[in-house]
Amino acid sequence: MAHALNFVILHVRDIATARDFYKETLGLGLEGESPAFVQFQAASGATFALQKDEQPALTANIELWWEVADVDTEHAALVKRGVEMVSGPQDQPFGRTLTFKDPEGNLVNLYRLKQA
């Protein structure tokens, strides 16, 4: 039986652009890379990576979520960097969220859990 999800690979057409977006725009640290694969440092138990793929499918049925310290601060920084927003900061029953697109059009979410 599986114990814990610990590795997620996102297939992308343009690995250089995706690498720069996730490294420079979202601030993920690089762990290793080759011309067709980029692995980022695991921040909280799960590793995130990019794989070059000539015909990747958008993550229409998969959602990528990163927890952040302050959704509004991240929103302002992403807007300043020209990131395409889908929805600005919103309060949800579990906390505050925002959604934007990566260079391939995949939806990426940031959230902060509601503080007790």
PEGI-V693949 format. One record per pair of residues at least 4 apart in sequence whose ideal C-beta (glycine too) atoms are under 7 Angstrom apart, sorted by the first residue. I is the first residue (numbers start at 0). J is the second residue. If there is no record, write none. Layout:
<<I,J> <I,J>>
//
This chain:
<<4,45> <5,44> <5,45> <5,46> <6,45> <6,46> <7,45> <7,47> <8,48> <8,50> <9,49> <9,58> <9,105> <10,50> <10,52> <10,55> <11,17> <11,49> <11,51> <11,52> <11,55> <11,103> <12,52> <12,53> <12,55> <12,103> <13,17> <13,102> <14,18> <14,35> <14,37> <14,49> <14,51> <15,19> <16,20> <16,102> <17,21> <17,49> <17,101> <17,102> <17,103> <18,22> <18,32> <18,37> <18,49> <19,23> <20,24> <20,25> <20,101> <20,102> <21,25> <21,27> <21,39> <22,27> <22,29> <24,80> <24,82> <27,39> <27,40> <27,47> <28,39> <28,40> <29,37> <29,39> <30,38> <30,39> <30,40> <31,38> <32,36> <32,37> <32,38> <35,50> <35,51> <36,48> <36,49> <36,50> <37,48> <37,49> <38,46> <38,48> <39,46> <39,47> <39,48> <41,45> <41,46> <55,103> <57,104> <57,105> <58,63> <58,105> <58,106> <62,106> <62,108> <63,105> <63,107> <63,108> <64,108> <64,110> <65,109> <66,110> <66,111> <67,73> <67,109> <67,111> <68,111> <69,73> <69,111> <70,74> <70,88> <70,95> <70,96> <70,97> <70,109> <70,110> <70,111> <71,75> <71,88> <72,76> <73,77> <73,109> <74,78> <74,87> <74,88> <74,97> <75,79> <76,80> <77,82> <77,99> <78,82> <78,84> <82,99> <83,99> <83,100> <84,99> <85,98> <85,99> <85,100> <85,106> <86,97> <86,98> <87,97> <88,95> <88,97> <89,95> <89,96> <89,97> <90,95> <91,96> <93,112> <93,113> <94,110> <94,111> <94,112> <94,113> <95,110> <95,111> <96,108> <96,109> <96,110> <97,109> <98,106> <98,108> <99,107> <100,104> <100,105> <100,106> <101,105> <101,107>>
//
